[in-house]
Structure formats: structure tokens, C-alpha cells
């Protein structure tokens, strides 16, 4: 699956996400690319209405900080309340930003 985010504000990068499943290991991955030239690889899981992403090892770039994301999927499956956190040492975490995903019903 591919997700594209276009943001018309220079302080926020536009981005492309590629979601992948490795059938050999049974794990999910998210590949991230943005308009600044940043490329990252996140581990990903889905359990009990929680979507989680985390980056705790170097990948295409040096690991200057740790990142983690937790999204809670509501009972109707149409909204995900989520937030990103960052850490410089992997143990002390700070809130970075919040995201809300909502399913949009479009009439065709």
C-alpha cells in the first residue's frame, strides 16, 4: 500500500509511505520518504486496535534520535487517534506531534 501526503506549508514536508509485509519473518514495515530527502525504515505492528511504528536502529540514515508512534483505532474502525514521540537516548521520551486519521466516505 502507498500513502502520499501533500502539505502546502514549507515547515512541514510532503511525504510518501510504502507499507510492506515480510512473509519470511511475519513482520510489517513502513518505508518513509519526504520532500527534504529524508528516508527512514520503521518497524510496524497491529494488535488489539493499536497501530504501532518505531525506529530504534540505523537504516538508510544515521540514527540521531529514536522515534515511536502509537495509534488507537476506534470501535467503528473509522478514526485513529495517534501521536509521535522522540527520544535521544531510547529511554526518556517526549511528545512530538499528534495525528488524527479519519475515514472519509466519498460518493462515486
N, C-alpha and C positions, 0 to 999 in steps of 0.2 A: 504494500500500500504506500502511496506517496501523498504527502501533505505539503501544500505550499502556503506560505504566509507572506502577504504583501502589506507593508506598512509604509505609509507616505509621510513619515516623520523621521528626520535624519538621525535622531538619537536612538532609534530602535532599528535593528537590521531586519531586512526581509530574509526569509529562510525557506529551505526545503528539507523535509524529513523523509527518510525512507525507512519503513518498518519491515523487519525481516525475522524469519524464524529459522533456526538451525535445527533441522530434524536429527542430526547426529548427536547433539548434546541436549536437545529438548529445551533450548533457551531462546528467548526473544532478544532482538537488538534494535536499537534506533540509530540510524546514521543521520547526522546533522551537518548541514552546510548553510552558510549565510553570506550575505552581501559584503561582509567585511573580509571574506576569505577564510573564516574560521571553519574548521572541520573537526567534528568530535564523534565518538562512538560511545553510546550509552547501553548498559545492560537494562533489561526491562522485564517486568513480571506483572501478572494479573492474578489476584487472589481475593476472594470474598469481597467483591465490589471495590477493590483498591487496585489502582494502576500505579506502578512504581517505576521510576527511572533512576539510575545512579551512574556516576562516573568517579571511579576511585583508582584508576591506573592510567598511565600514559597510553596514548593511542596514536593518532596522526600528528598530534602536537604534544608538547611537554605538559605535564600535569602541574600547573601552577596553583590550582585550588581544586578542592573536591566539590561535587555537586550532587544534589539529590532532589527528587520530585515525588510528591505523593498526590494522587488524585482520587477523590472518593466519588464513586458513581452512585447517583441517587436510585431509589427503589423503582422508578419508572424507566431508568436507563436513558434519560434524555438530557441529563445535566451532570457535568463533572466539576466539582469544586476542587481546585488544586493550588499548590504552591511549590515554589522552588526555594531551596536553601543552599548556602555555600559555606565552606569551611576551609581554612588554611592549613589545618593540621589533621583533619579527619575525625576530630572528637568534639570540638566546640563549633556548633552550627549557628548560623544567622539566617533569618528570613531574607530572601532576595526579592521575590515578587509573587503575586497571586495571579492565577488564570482561572477563568470560568469558561468551560466548553458547553455549548447548548446545541441540541439537535434542532435544526430548522426544517420544518415541513414545507416543501415547495410544491405548489400545484403545477402540473405539467399540461 
